[in-house]
Amino acid sequence: MQLINKILFVALASGAGVYWWTKEQARVEYDRQVGALATTMDRRMADPMSPSGQADALFMRSLVILADFRDLKQRKRLEADETDFLNDALSAAGYNNPSEIGAISRNLRENITVCQQLKIFGDGSGSQAMLTGQAPVIQSGPFKSESLILVRRLSPQMAPEVVNHPANFALVPDPAADLIWPFTVNNQVLQTAADLKTANVLDTASYDIIRRQNGILKE
C-alpha cells in the first residue's frame, strides 16, 4: 500500500510539474510575442517625418507577428485572448489612447483577413517577403501571381499628418491600387478618418476636408 501511495505521489508531482512548466513556457512565449509586436509597432514609426519605406516594412512585419500569434493559439501553445495581446503590445509600443489602440487593432485584423483570403501565408514565402519589407505574391483569387502592396487609406494629399500611422495602412493587389488610391473616399476611408479624429491623431480641419470631399464625389 505504501508503494502505491508513493507511485501516486510521484505521478501527481510529475503532472503538476509538467503543468506549471507548460504554463511558464506559455508565459515566456506570450511575453516574447508582445515584445516583438511592440518593437515593430513602436509609436515612433507613426511620425509623419519617418521614412515611409521603413514604416511600410515595420507594418508588414507586424502582420506576420500577429499571424504567428494566431498560429500559436491554434496549436494551443498560447491561451491569451487576441484583444488582450494587441492591447498589451500596443501599450508597450507607446500608444495610450484606447480609441487609437482600437483603430490600430481593427486595421491589423482587416489586413490579416486580406492576407488570409489571398493565401499569403500559405507556403511561407509570403511571410518571408513581408518580414523583409517586400510585397508578397498573391496565391489565390482573381489577382493570383500579382503583388500585394501597401497603400494609405488616407493619402498624403488628404492627411499628411497620418501618412505613417499604423491605422492608415491597407494591403491591396497592385493592379487595383491605382483605381482606389489616392483619391477615393469610401466608407473605409471615412471610418479611418473618424477613428483617427476620435484618437486626436487627425485634426478636425483635415477630417472636415475629407468629409466634404466625400460629399463632392457623391454629387
Backbone torsions as a table, in degrees:
resi	resn	phi	psi	omega
1	MET	NA	-40.1	179.3
2	GLN	-64.3	-36.7	179.2
3	LEU	-64.0	-42.7	178.5
4	ILE	-61.9	-43.0	179.3
5	ASN	-61.7	-39.3	179.7
6	LYS	-65.8	-42.7	179.1
7	ILE	-62.2	-44.2	178.5
8	LEU	-62.6	-40.4	179.4
9	PHE	-63.0	-44.7	179.5
10	VAL	-63.6	-41.1	-179.9
11	ALA	-63.9	-44.1	179.1
12	LEU	-65.3	-41.8	-179.9
13	ALA	-64.2	-40.9	179.0
14	SER	-65.1	-42.5	179.1
15	GLY	-62.3	-42.5	178.3
16	ALA	-64.3	-39.3	179.3
17	GLY	-63.0	-44.1	178.4
18	VAL	-63.3	-41.7	-179.6
19	TYR	-60.3	-50.0	-178.0
20	TRP	-69.3	-32.5	176.5
21	TRP	-65.8	-42.0	178.7
22	THR	-62.9	-43.2	177.8
23	LYS	-60.6	-43.0	-178.5
24	GLU	-66.3	-40.8	177.8
25	GLN	-62.8	-40.1	178.7
26	ALA	-64.6	-39.6	179.0
27	ARG	-65.1	-44.2	179.3
28	VAL	-62.1	-43.0	-179.8
29	GLU	-66.0	-39.4	178.3
30	TYR	-62.2	-46.2	179.0
31	ASP	-61.1	-36.8	179.0
32	ARG	-65.7	-42.9	179.5
33	GLN	-65.4	-43.4	178.0
34	VAL	-60.4	-45.3	-179.5
35	GLY	-63.2	-39.7	-179.7
36	ALA	-64.9	-45.7	-179.3
37	LEU	-69.7	-38.2	178.8
38	ALA	-62.1	-37.9	-179.7
39	THR	-66.5	-44.4	-178.5
40	THR	-73.7	-26.8	-178.8
41	MET	-99.4	16.6	179.8
42	ASP	-44.1	131.3	-174.7
43	ARG	-55.3	-24.9	-179.0
44	ARG	-64.0	-22.4	178.1
45	MET	-67.8	-22.1	-178.5
46	ALA	-78.3	-8.4	179.3
47	ASP	-61.4	125.4	-178.8
48	PRO	-62.9	-16.1	179.3
49	MET	-88.3	-6.2	177.3
50	SER	-69.4	149.1	177.3
51	PRO	-59.3	129.5	-176.4
52	SER	-62.0	-36.8	179.5
53	GLY	-62.2	-37.9	178.5
54	GLN	-68.2	-42.4	178.5
55	ALA	-63.0	-40.4	177.3
56	ASP	-58.4	-49.6	-176.3
57	ALA	-62.3	-40.8	-179.1
58	LEU	-68.5	-38.1	179.3
59	PHE	-65.8	-44.1	179.4
60	MET	-63.2	-38.3	177.5
61	ARG	-63.6	-36.3	-179.9
62	SER	-63.7	-32.7	178.4
63	LEU	-68.2	-37.0	177.3
64	VAL	-65.7	-39.5	178.8
65	ILE	-64.5	-42.2	178.1
66	LEU	-65.2	-39.3	177.0
67	ALA	-63.3	-38.3	178.2
68	ASP	-65.1	-40.6	177.3
69	PHE	-59.9	-44.9	179.9
70	ARG	-64.1	-37.1	178.4
71	ASP	-64.9	-42.4	178.0
72	LEU	-64.1	-37.7	176.4
73	LYS	-63.0	-44.1	-178.5
74	GLN	-63.9	-35.2	179.4
75	ARG	-87.2	7.4	175.4
76	LYS	61.7	29.7	173.3
77	ARG	-90.0	-12.1	175.1
78	LEU	-134.3	145.3	177.9
79	GLU	-113.2	-10.2	-173.6
80	ALA	-62.8	145.6	176.4
81	ASP	-71.8	141.2	-177.3
82	GLU	-63.4	-38.0	178.5
83	THR	-61.9	-43.1	177.0
84	ASP	-62.7	-40.8	179.2
85	PHE	-59.8	-48.1	-179.5
86	LEU	-65.5	-41.0	178.1
87	ASN	-61.7	-44.9	-179.3
88	ASP	-63.9	-45.0	-177.0
89	ALA	-67.8	-44.8	-178.0
90	LEU	-69.9	-34.5	175.1
91	SER	-63.5	-43.1	178.7
92	ALA	-66.2	-25.3	179.8
93	ALA	-80.2	-8.0	176.0
94	GLY	109.9	5.2	177.4
95	TYR	-91.9	126.5	-176.8
96	ASN	-124.3	1.9	177.6
97	ASN	-95.1	118.0	-178.2
98	PRO	-56.2	-36.3	179.1
99	SER	-65.8	-39.1	179.4
100	GLU	-69.5	-42.5	177.2
101	ILE	-60.8	-41.3	178.7
102	GLY	-63.5	-40.6	-179.6
103	ALA	-65.9	-42.2	179.1
104	ILE	-66.2	-43.4	-179.8
105	SER	-60.5	-45.2	179.0
106	ARG	-61.1	-40.9	-178.3
107	ASN	-67.7	-40.4	175.8
108	LEU	-59.4	-44.5	-178.9
109	ARG	-66.8	-39.6	178.7
110	GLU	-63.1	-41.4	-179.4
111	ASN	-72.9	-33.4	173.9
112	ILE	-62.7	-40.4	178.6
113	THR	-60.7	-41.6	176.7
114	VAL	-60.0	-45.6	179.5
115	CYS	-60.6	-41.5	-179.9
116	GLN	-67.2	-42.2	-179.4
117	GLN	-63.6	-33.6	-177.4
118	LEU	-97.5	9.2	175.2
119	LYS	58.2	40.8	-178.2
120	ILE	-68.4	-35.5	-175.1
121	PHE	-94.3	12.6	-173.0
122	GLY	-60.6	-57.0	-173.0
123	ASP	-107.3	4.9	178.5
124	GLY	94.3	-21.3	-178.7
125	SER	-69.0	-34.6	178.1
126	GLY	-66.0	-42.9	178.0
127	SER	-61.9	-43.8	-179.2
128	GLN	-62.7	-41.3	178.2
129	ALA	-61.6	-45.8	-177.2
130	MET	-68.6	-32.9	177.4
131	LEU	-64.2	-27.4	-180.0
132	THR	-100.2	9.6	176.1
133	GLY	79.2	18.1	-179.9
134	GLN	-100.0	155.6	177.4
135	ALA	-73.1	123.7	178.7
136	PRO	-74.8	163.6	178.9
137	VAL	-96.1	130.7	179.2
138	ILE	-68.8	132.0	-175.0
139	GLN	-105.9	-5.4	-175.9
140	SER	-152.0	153.6	175.3
141	GLY	94.7	-177.0	-175.3
142	PRO	-65.5	-18.2	179.6
143	PHE	-104.0	21.8	-179.7
144	LYS	-53.7	137.3	179.8
145	SER	80.4	-4.7	173.8
146	GLU	-87.4	164.9	178.5
147	SER	-84.0	146.5	173.6
148	LEU	-102.1	112.3	-172.2
149	ILE	-110.9	161.9	-177.3
150	LEU	-100.4	127.5	175.6
151	VAL	-126.6	178.2	177.5
152	ARG	-106.0	134.2	174.9
153	ARG	-63.5	-47.3	173.9
154	LEU	-101.4	111.2	-175.3
155	SER	-69.8	162.4	176.5
156	PRO	-56.6	-30.5	177.5
157	GLN	-66.5	-34.2	-179.6
158	MET	-78.7	-49.1	-172.6
159	ALA	-150.6	82.7	-177.3
160	PRO	-61.5	-23.0	-176.8
161	GLU	-71.5	-16.6	-179.2
162	VAL	-117.3	20.3	-175.1
163	VAL	-57.5	-33.1	-178.3
164	ASN	-109.1	11.6	-177.8
165	HIS	-72.6	135.6	-176.1
166	PRO	-66.0	-11.5	173.6
167	ALA	-85.8	-2.4	-172.0
168	ASN	-104.5	-3.8	-176.1
169	PHE	-87.0	148.5	174.7
170	ALA	-145.2	134.6	175.4
171	LEU	-91.4	127.1	179.9
172	VAL	-139.1	151.8	174.5
173	PRO	-60.2	138.8	-176.6
174	ASP	-53.1	-45.1	-178.5
175	PRO	-64.0	-23.3	-177.6
176	ALA	-91.7	-10.5	-172.6
177	ALA	-61.4	-43.1	-177.3
178	ASP	-68.4	-20.1	-178.9
179	LEU	-80.3	-25.7	-174.9
180	ILE	-115.7	-4.6	-175.0
181	TRP	-143.0	138.4	13.3
182	PRO	-107.7	14.6	-169.7
183	PHE	-108.7	-8.0	-178.1
184	THR	-76.2	134.6	173.4
185	VAL	-117.6	96.4	-179.9
186	ASN	-108.2	-172.9	-177.2
187	ASN	-62.4	-37.7	179.1
188	GLN	-65.1	-40.3	177.8
189	VAL	-62.7	-45.6	179.9
190	LEU	-64.3	-39.0	178.4
191	GLN	-65.3	-42.1	177.1
192	THR	-60.9	-45.3	179.2
193	ALA	-61.3	-43.0	179.7
194	ALA	-64.6	-42.7	179.3
195	ASP	-61.1	-45.2	-177.4
196	LEU	-71.5	-30.6	175.0
197	LYS	-68.1	-44.4	178.1
198	THR	-60.1	-34.7	-179.1
199	ALA	-82.9	3.6	-179.6
200	ASN	63.1	29.3	176.8
201	VAL	-98.8	-37.2	176.8
202	LEU	-103.4	129.2	-177.1
203	ASP	-77.3	161.3	-174.8
204	THR	-61.5	-37.7	-178.8
205	ALA	-62.3	-45.7	179.6
206	SER	-64.4	-40.7	179.9
207	TYR	-62.6	-42.8	-179.8
208	ASP	-64.5	-36.7	178.1
209	ILE	-63.5	-42.5	-180.0
210	ILE	-64.5	-41.9	178.9
211	ARG	-64.3	-41.2	179.8
212	ARG	-66.0	-39.2	178.7
213	GLN	-62.8	-38.0	177.7
214	ASN	-63.0	-41.8	178.8
215	GLY	-64.2	-38.5	179.5
216	ILE	-66.0	-43.1	-178.3
217	LEU	-65.9	-27.3	-179.0
218	LYS	-84.3	-13.2	-177.9
219	GLU	-73.2	NA	NA
